[in-house]
Amino acid sequence: MNALASMALLIDLYPSLAQVQPAPAAPESGLQPFEVPANTVLFSENAPCQGFPLVLQGEIKVSRHSGDGRSLELYRVVPGELCLVSSACLFRAQPLTAFG
């Protein structure tokens, strides 16, 4: 998917971004769509938040580690949804509480 099509899809999935200035498609916005291979870790527990994932295709599995070495899936972020863990991290300026 080219960058222009990605930006159009971004506005379709997250319509409130149409009100943001500079516009998401503007070079000065800093938004860069990119593809991530399956099973790539985008963020880790106890790490500082490095950004806010907006999913255009696919999904992000958000999980927490348990005390016995297992992981517990909390939820999945699909196109048009927001990641609650990333939101909480950004708004509270605290490390991430899960991995995705």
Buried (B, 14 or more C-beta within 10 A) or exposed (E): EEEEEBBBBBBEBBEEBEEEEEBBBEEEBEBEBEEEEEEEEBBBBEEEBEEEBBBBEEBBBBBBBEEEEEEEEBBBBEBBBEBBBBEBBBEEEEEBBBBB
